[in-house]
Amino acid sequence: MPSIDQTVLQFSPSSTSLSAKVHPLVIFNICDCFVRRPDQAERVIGTLLGSVLPDGTVDIRNSYVVPHNESSDQVALDIDYHHNMLSSHQKVNSKEVIVGWFSTGFGVTGGSALIHEFYSREVPNPVHLTVDTGFTNWEASIKAFVSVNLSLGDQQLAAQFQEIPLDLRMVEAERIGFDILKTPAVDKLPTDMEGMEATMKRLLALIDDTYKYVDNVVEGIVDPDNTIGRFISETVSAIPKISPSAFDKLVNDSLQDQLLLLYLSSITRTQLSLAEKLNTAAQIL
C-alpha cells in the first residue's frame, strides 16, 4: 500500500493558556485618551503596564497612550515618547513593567499585527487589549488577545490573534462610574446619596436572585451546584453577626454623616459664590 505524505499545520499552544485581568483605572484612562485624541485620529493605541502573577495571569494595572500615525499599509509609532513615558512610570513604580498594548475599536484590525510585532520585541508574548469606546448597545466590549504562531513543521508561516480569558473586577464605587461611562448622555454625575440608593437597589436585586435560586434547588426545580452553594455559604458566613437595632443605628449614623457632608459642601459652594460676586462688585466700583 503506497504511503501518503501528510502536511500538518500546527498552532503553538504555549500562548493559549494565558489569562489576564484588568483594573478599571486602565479602562477609564483609555476612554479618556480616546476623548482627547487628535481630530484626524480614528483610534488611539498605547502601552499596558503591570506584572505577571505567580499563576501566570497577566495583571494589567496601568497604561499610557503612544502617539502614532496609521495608514492602510503601515503604522508609525513615536518610540522615543514611548520609552520616555516608560522611564517616568518606572521611577514611580519600578514593579510595573510592559505587559502588552491597547487599542480602541471593536476587535483586531489590519495594522494590529505590525504594532504587536513591535511590542513583541519589548516583552515576550505581549497581551493585546481592545476597548470598544463606542459602547454599542450600552455594552462595553473589552477583549484580550495574544499572538499564536502558525507553523508548518519547523517553519513558521504566520501568526494570528487568539482571544484569552479576561477578568474585569471592580468594587461597587468603580462599577457605578463604569455604568455611567457606558451611558451615551449623562445630565449630571450622581451624588453620594444617589450612588448609595443605586447600590442598595442592586444589592436587593442580587439577594432576591439568591433567594429564588435556593428555593428552586430546595424544590427540585434546579439541579444543585456545589460551587455556587459553597460561594453562598462563604458569603453568608462573612456577614458579621449584629443585632437589628445595632445595624439600624450603624446605617443611620452613616446616613447622618453623608447628610452632614452634603450640607457642608452646600455651604461652601454658597460662600464661594458670594465671595465671587463681592469681588466682581468691588472691581466694578
Secondary structure as UniProt FT lines:
FT   STRAND          9..11
FT   TURN            13..14
FT   TURN            16..17
FT   STRAND          20..22
FT   HELIX           24..35
FT   TURN            39..40
FT   STRAND          45..52
FT   TURN            54..55
FT   STRAND          58..65
FT   STRAND          68..70
FT   STRAND          75..77
FT   HELIX           79..92
FT   TURN            94..95
FT   STRAND          97..104
FT   TURN            110..111
FT   HELIX           112..122
FT   STRAND          127..131
FT   TURN            133..134
FT   HELIX           136..138
FT   STRAND          142..152
FT   TURN            153..154
FT   STRAND          155..164
FT   STRAND          166..168
FT   HELIX           172..182
FT   HELIX           192..218
FT   TURN            219..220
FT   HELIX           226..238
FT   HELIX           244..284
//
